[in-house]
Amino acid sequence: MTMSSPTTNPKEPKPLPVTRMIVIFGVVGALSLVFMGARQLVGGLALKSVPIVGEWRAVGKAWRIEFHPDKTISSLVPPNPPKGAEPSASSDGVYSIDYFGTLWVKLNNGKVYTATLSSETPSRIDLIDSSTEGVTMFQRGSVGVPSPTTLDKK
């Protein structure tokens, strides 16, 4: 009696090897975990949207900063600054706000300032001089008070 070998039907699909199935499920599982984690991280981060455009005045100093909508600023100190004012602060410059609510101010005279914006105190910023680490507190300017630029035009 002769043994016959089993015959395979060429039209029948071959089953996937177990290792290939494990790799496929592992990749799909890892991608879904990364997606869910990224979604949770992005959902936890909130953009800080504190309105910054307008006039800001240094508390206890004659220094004023005007933030313009086109991301430029005018740093203003009166011609004869009283004691406590920063005479070297009169300059124009640019500002930007990053994703985490940090305000970056770069004046044309080379000075760089930063401030962390807070939605709890939207009318106050603490501007930090990057070179000296000195802090100057600014309050949003009140409506109806003329700025030095409007006084010069009269």
C-alpha positions as CSV (number, residue, x, y, z in Angstrom):
1,M,0.0,0.0,0.0
2,T,1.4,3.3,-1.0
3,M,0.9,6.5,0.9
4,S,-0.5,9.3,-1.0
5,S,0.6,12.8,-0.1
6,P,-2.1,15.3,0.7
7,T,-2.9,17.6,-2.2
8,T,-3.6,21.2,-1.8
9,N,-6.1,23.1,-3.9
10,P,-4.3,26.0,-5.7
11,K,-7.6,28.1,-5.6
12,E,-7.9,27.9,-1.8
13,P,-6.3,31.0,0.0
14,K,-3.4,30.3,2.3
15,P,-4.0,31.2,6.0
16,L,-1.9,34.1,7.3
17,P,0.9,33.1,9.5
18,V,0.4,33.8,13.2
19,T,3.4,36.1,13.5
20,R,2.2,38.3,10.6
21,M,-1.2,38.6,12.4
22,I,0.5,39.6,15.6
23,V,2.6,42.2,13.9
24,I,-0.5,43.7,12.1
25,F,-2.5,43.9,15.3
26,G,0.5,45.3,17.2
27,V,1.0,48.1,14.7
28,V,-2.7,49.0,14.6
29,G,-2.9,48.9,18.4
30,A,0.2,51.1,18.8
31,L,-1.1,53.6,16.3
32,S,-4.5,53.8,18.1
33,L,-2.7,54.4,21.4
34,V,-0.6,57.2,20.0
35,F,-3.7,58.8,18.4
36,M,-5.7,58.6,21.7
37,G,-2.8,59.9,23.7
38,A,-2.2,62.8,21.3
39,R,-5.8,63.7,21.3
40,Q,-5.9,63.7,25.1
41,L,-2.8,66.0,25.3
42,V,-4.1,68.4,22.7
43,G,-7.5,68.5,24.5
44,G,-5.8,69.4,27.8
45,L,-3.9,72.4,26.3
46,A,-5.9,75.5,26.0
47,L,-4.8,78.5,23.9
48,K,-4.4,81.6,26.0
49,S,-6.4,84.3,24.3
50,V,-5.8,87.5,26.2
51,P,-6.5,90.6,24.2
52,I,-3.2,92.6,24.1
53,V,-3.9,95.3,21.5
54,G,-4.1,98.8,22.9
55,E,-2.3,101.0,25.3
56,W,-0.5,99.7,28.4
57,R,1.0,101.8,31.2
58,A,3.8,100.9,33.6
59,V,2.7,101.1,37.2
60,G,4.6,103.9,39.0
61,K,6.5,104.9,35.8
62,A,5.8,107.2,32.8
63,W,6.5,104.3,30.4
64,R,3.7,103.4,28.0
65,I,3.5,100.7,25.4
66,E,1.0,100.7,22.6
67,F,0.4,97.3,21.0
68,H,-0.9,97.6,17.4
69,P,-3.0,94.9,15.6
70,D,-0.2,94.5,12.9
71,K,2.1,93.0,15.6
72,T,4.1,96.2,16.0
73,I,4.6,98.2,19.2
74,S,5.4,101.8,20.1
75,S,7.3,102.1,23.4
76,L,6.8,105.7,24.7
77,V,8.4,107.7,27.4
78,P,7.8,111.5,27.6
79,P,10.6,113.8,26.5
80,N,11.5,114.8,30.1
81,P,10.8,111.5,31.9
82,P,10.2,111.8,35.6
83,K,12.1,109.7,38.2
84,G,11.5,106.0,37.8
85,A,11.0,106.1,34.0
86,E,13.2,104.1,31.8
87,P,14.8,106.7,29.4
88,S,16.2,104.1,27.1
89,A,12.8,102.5,26.6
90,S,11.6,104.9,23.9
91,S,11.6,102.7,20.8
92,D,9.5,100.9,18.3
93,G,9.5,97.1,17.8
94,V,7.5,94.0,17.2
95,Y,5.7,91.5,19.4
96,S,4.5,88.0,19.1
97,I,2.5,85.6,21.3
98,D,3.4,81.9,21.3
99,Y,1.0,78.9,21.7
100,F,1.4,78.8,25.5
101,G,0.5,82.4,26.1
102,T,4.0,83.9,26.3
103,L,4.3,87.5,25.0
104,W,7.7,88.3,23.3
105,V,8.5,91.9,22.8
106,K,11.6,92.9,20.7
107,L,12.4,96.6,20.5
108,N,14.5,98.1,17.8
109,N,17.0,99.2,20.4
110,G,17.9,95.6,21.0
111,K,16.0,95.0,24.2
112,V,13.9,91.8,24.5
113,Y,11.1,91.4,27.0
114,T,8.8,88.5,27.9
115,A,5.6,88.2,29.8
116,T,3.3,85.3,30.5
117,L,-0.3,86.2,29.7
118,S,-3.0,85.1,32.2
119,S,-6.7,84.9,31.6
120,E,-7.2,85.5,35.4
121,T,-5.6,89.0,35.0
122,P,-6.3,90.1,31.5
123,S,-5.6,93.8,32.2
124,R,-2.2,93.3,33.7
125,I,1.1,92.0,32.3
126,D,4.5,91.7,34.1
127,L,7.1,92.5,31.4
128,I,10.5,90.9,32.2
129,D,13.7,92.4,30.7
130,S,15.7,89.4,29.3
131,S,19.0,91.0,30.0
132,T,18.5,92.2,33.6
133,E,15.6,90.0,34.7
134,G,13.9,93.2,35.9
135,V,10.1,93.2,36.1
136,T,7.9,96.1,35.2
137,M,4.2,95.7,35.8
138,F,1.8,97.2,33.2
139,Q,-1.9,97.9,33.4
140,R,-4.2,98.4,30.5
141,G,-4.5,102.1,29.7
142,S,-7.8,103.7,30.5
143,V,-10.1,105.0,27.8
144,G,-10.1,108.8,27.2
145,V,-6.6,109.5,28.5
146,P,-4.4,110.9,25.7
147,S,-1.1,109.1,24.9
148,P,2.1,111.0,24.3
149,T,1.7,110.5,20.5
150,T,-1.6,112.3,20.5
151,L,-0.2,115.1,22.7
152,D,2.7,115.7,20.2
153,K,0.2,116.1,17.3
154,K,-1.6,119.0,18.9
